[in-house]
Amino acid sequence: MLFVKGWVPLADFTRIVFDHFRDKSRQPPPHPGRDASEDKLNAYRDECMRTAFEAEIEARFAVWHCIHAAPRIGVLCASGRVVDAGASLMESVDYEMEGAHVHIWTGTVGSASWMDDSGHVSNNEDKKLYYGPFLYCPVLLPEQHARDFFAELSADSSSPPRPPEHLADQIVAAFDLDPTVRKSDLRRQLAAHEKQISFEVAYQEAARKRPELNKRGPKRRIDGPN
């Protein structure tokens, strides 16, 4: 696909950032060997999964931070013209892959999932009414901004902050007491003074024990255009 000079497709930028964090100099722990005990093998697998979780969380944060720091966000129309997008189009939801309107991996207007009040995923007709001719048009980042951001990202070799000890267990315990508890409430109650990325790492560790934590995506009400 051809794009207007001076712009970078969000989907392409997202893949570059994810590749960066996957290749980042964080080697998996040494394998304990074929004769290792079951406990040591389980610990090794857990550490490998933890590393993968952290890499994905860092990548998601980096992409959304780049988006929110961008001086402009463009949308490529079918005519080849680039129009400016409003800030609300790029609203994030807990720095997940899907924002309110855009899935950063897909990188197009309306690529995020929508659900009505009954929990049913919307169809394209609903989205066409809301987004009009901009539905599924590519979202673009200013090329120089993306280059500068990635250069700064590459220069920073620091590891993500580790979550406080037992925070993941506290999240599990809170969920077991109240399975309807919201992610934002867990953050406020258990990790109000921690960095968001620390909480995200602990939350994903908790979700490995309680997969239901990651199956309760936010509902997006479809009201249609004003």
N, C-alpha and C positions, 0 to 999 in steps of 0.2 A: 504494500500500500504506500502511496506517495503522501508526504506531508509537507506543509508549508515551511519554508526555511525559517529558522529561528525558534522552532517549537519542537518539543520531544513528546511523543505519545506517553501518557501515564502508564499504560500497560507495559511498554518497553522499559521505562524507568523502574517500575516495580520489579521486573525480572532481574534487572542488573543489580538492584539492591539486595534481593534475596540471594542471588548467586554470591555476592560479596560476603554476606554473613555465613553462608554455608561453607565458603572456602576460607573463612577467617582462620587465623592461626590458633585454633583451639582444637588440638588433637584429641581423639577419643582416649579414654583411659587404657592403660595396658591390659591386654586380655589375660585373665588369671590362669589360663591353660586348661587343657582338656580334662585334667585330673582334679581340677578345683572342686570344692564342695558346692552343693546346690545354692547355699546362701551367697557364696562369693560370685557365682555366675549370675544370680538374680541381681546382686548389687551392681555388677558390671552392666547388665542390661538396663537397669534403672538409670545409671549414670549416662549411658549413651542416649537414652530417651530424654533425659533432662537437658543434655547439651543441644539436642535437636529442638526442643521446646524453646529454649532460650534464644537460639538463633532466629527462629521464626518470630518470636516476640520482638526482638531487637529490630528485625527487618520491617515489621509492621509499623513500629513506632517511627522508624526513620522515614518511611514513605509518607506517613501522615504529617510528620513534622515538616518535611519538605513542602508538602502541599500547603500547609497552613502558613508557611513562611514566604510563599511565592508572592511576588508583587502583582501577578495576574494569573488567572486560570483561563485557558482558552477552550473552546469547543469547535471542532472542525465540522462544518456543515457539508451537506452533500454537494453543494456548489463549489466547494473548495475554499470558501471564505471562512475565516476564523472570527468568532464572536466571543466577547468576554462573558464569563460565567459569574454569577453572584456567589457570595461566600456560602450561602445556605446549601448550594448544590454539593459542596464538598464537606458537609458536616460529617464528622466521624462519630461512631458509636463504640465507645470504650476501646478505640484503636484496633478494632477487629478488621478483618479483611473487607467486610461490607460496611460502608457508611450508610447514611440515611438514603442516599440516592445512587451512589456509585460503589461498585465492587472494584477495589484497586487492582486486582489481578486482571480483570476484564477491561477496565479502564474506559467504560462508555457510560453515557448518560442513561440512567434508568436500569443499570445492570444489577443493582442491589435487589434482593428479594423483598417483595411487599406482601403483607398479610392483612386481611380484614379483621374485624373484631371477633369473628368466629374461628380465626386461626387458619383460614384457607388462603393459599398462595394465589395472588392475583394473576390474571391473564394479561396478554399483551394489549387487549382492548382497553383495559383500565389504564395502562401506562400510556397508551396513545392519547387518551383524553387528557392526561396530566401533562405530558412532556411535548405533545404535538410533534412537529417535524424534527425536533432535536433528539427524539428517542433513539438510543443506541449510536449516537454520534460520538466519535472519539474525544476524550478529554485530553488536553495538551498542557504541558508545563513549558515555561520559557526556557529555551535551550541553555542560555548562559547561567541562569539560576540553578538548573539541574546539574550542570557541570561543576559549578562552584560548590554546591551542596555535597556532591559525591566526592569531590577532592578533599573536602574537609572531613567527610566520613571516613575516607580511606586513610587519612593521616591520624585518625584517632584509633589507636589499637587497644584502648582500655576495655576490660571486660564489664559486663553489666553488673550492677549492684546485686549482691545476693540478698534474698529475702530474709527477714528475721527468723531465727530458729523456731520451729513449731508453728509458724503462721499457716502453713498448708493444713496441718492437723486441726487448727482452730477453725479454719474455713469448713472443713469436713464436719466438725462437731456442730457448728452453727447450722449447716445445711441439714444435718440429721434431726436437729431439733425443729427446724422449720423449713421444709423443702420449697416453700414459696418465697424464701428470702431472696431479695434482689442483689445482684452483683454490686451495685452502687452502695447498698446498705452495708454489705460485708466490708467494703473498702472503708466506709465511714466509721464503722464500729470497731474494726480490727486493725486497720492500717492507715489511720488518718494522717499520721506523721511520716509515713514511708513514701518513697518515690513510687510513682505509678508503675514503672517497669518492675520494681521489686514485688509489688502486689500482683502484677500479672504473672510473674514467674511462679509465685506461690499458688495462685489461683489455678494455673495449669497443672501444677503438681497435685493439687486437691482434685482436679477433674479426672485425673488418672484413676483415682480411687472411687470417685463418684461421677461417672460419665454424664449423669443427668445435668450437671452444672453447665455443660456446654451444649445442651439440647434445648435451652430455654431462651432462644434468641428474642430480641425485642420485637414486639408487634408494631408494624407501621400501618397506621390507619390510612385508608385510601379515601380521601374526601373529594378528590377531583379538583380541577382548577377553580380558582376563586372567580 
